[in-house]
Amino acid sequence: MLKGDEVSRIIEMAWEDRTPFEAIKVQFGLTEPEVIQLMRRNLKSKSFKLWRERVSGRATKHIALRSRDVIRGYAPTQYKHR
């Protein structure tokens, strides 16, 4: 059973373009279909639909499809330091 903060982190990782499903599997033990189910249960239907359209076929969400140029799980501009 996942805690609320873990569910929030999984949702955040699932929305991130450069975080592959395999990273979620390693960190939380959830497969891609399980992440999809979690997203379906925890997002409003419109948000879920937008997310599915966004990640479907996105090469950065699957390690096997990634370009070798993608070496980190987030874009350098994603986390701004003050």
Backbone torsions as a table, in degrees:
resi	resn	phi	psi	omega
1	MET	NA	127.4	-179.3
2	LEU	-84.2	144.9	175.4
3	LYS	-82.0	161.5	-179.2
4	GLY	-57.3	-40.1	-179.8
5	ASP	-70.6	-29.6	176.5
6	GLU	-70.0	-41.3	177.5
7	VAL	-60.9	-44.1	178.6
8	SER	-60.5	-42.1	-179.6
9	ARG	-67.2	-39.9	178.3
10	ILE	-63.1	-43.2	178.3
11	ILE	-61.4	-43.9	178.3
12	GLU	-60.5	-45.5	179.7
13	MET	-64.7	-38.6	-179.2
14	ALA	-65.6	-34.1	178.4
15	TRP	-74.7	-28.0	-177.8
16	GLU	-66.9	130.4	-177.2
17	ASP	-63.3	-37.9	-172.9
18	ARG	-94.1	-0.6	178.6
19	THR	-90.7	112.0	-178.6
20	PRO	-75.2	156.0	176.7
21	PHE	-59.1	-30.6	179.6
22	GLU	-62.8	-32.6	178.0
23	ALA	-67.9	-37.4	176.7
24	ILE	-66.4	-39.5	178.1
25	LYS	-60.7	-45.4	-179.5
26	VAL	-65.0	-44.7	-174.2
27	GLN	-78.0	-37.3	-172.9
28	PHE	-122.1	-7.5	178.0
29	GLY	78.2	15.1	-179.3
30	LEU	-100.9	132.9	175.6
31	THR	-77.9	169.7	178.1
32	GLU	-56.5	-47.5	178.2
33	PRO	-61.1	-33.7	177.9
34	GLU	-69.6	-36.8	176.4
35	VAL	-65.1	-42.2	178.3
36	ILE	-59.5	-44.1	178.5
37	GLN	-63.2	-42.8	178.2
38	LEU	-60.4	-44.5	179.4
39	MET	-64.0	-41.9	179.7
40	ARG	-61.1	-40.4	-178.5
41	ARG	-73.4	-29.4	-169.7
42	ASN	-107.8	-7.7	178.3
43	LEU	-109.5	154.2	170.8
44	LYS	-64.4	154.2	-174.2
45	SER	-58.2	-39.8	179.2
46	LYS	-65.0	-42.7	178.6
47	SER	-64.7	-41.0	178.1
48	PHE	-62.0	-45.0	-179.8
49	LYS	-61.3	-44.4	177.5
50	LEU	-61.0	-42.8	179.2
51	TRP	-63.1	-45.5	-179.4
52	ARG	-61.6	-42.3	177.5
53	GLU	-62.3	-38.5	-177.6
54	ARG	-68.2	-44.3	-173.9
55	VAL	-89.7	-18.1	-178.2
56	SER	-63.8	119.6	178.2
57	GLY	78.7	3.1	180.0
58	ARG	-76.1	116.8	-175.0
59	ALA	-62.0	-32.3	-177.4
60	THR	-72.5	-12.1	178.8
61	LYS	-85.5	-4.1	179.9
62	HIS	-134.0	120.9	-177.5
63	ILE	-55.6	-40.6	-177.4
64	ALA	-64.6	-25.4	-178.2
65	LEU	-96.7	-8.8	-175.6
66	ARG	-69.0	149.1	169.7
67	SER	-71.8	147.2	177.4
68	ARG	-66.6	-13.8	178.2
69	ASP	-72.5	-21.3	179.5
70	VAL	-85.6	106.4	-174.4
71	ILE	-113.0	-5.3	177.6
72	ARG	-133.9	164.6	-174.2
73	GLY	-84.8	1.2	178.7
74	TYR	-148.9	157.2	178.8
75	ALA	-74.2	146.8	-178.1
76	PRO	-60.2	-23.8	179.7
77	THR	-92.2	-1.1	-175.4
78	GLN	-67.0	-44.8	-179.4
79	TYR	-108.8	109.6	-178.0
80	LYS	-91.6	129.5	179.0
81	HIS	-96.7	138.2	179.3
82	ARG	-96.6	NA	NA
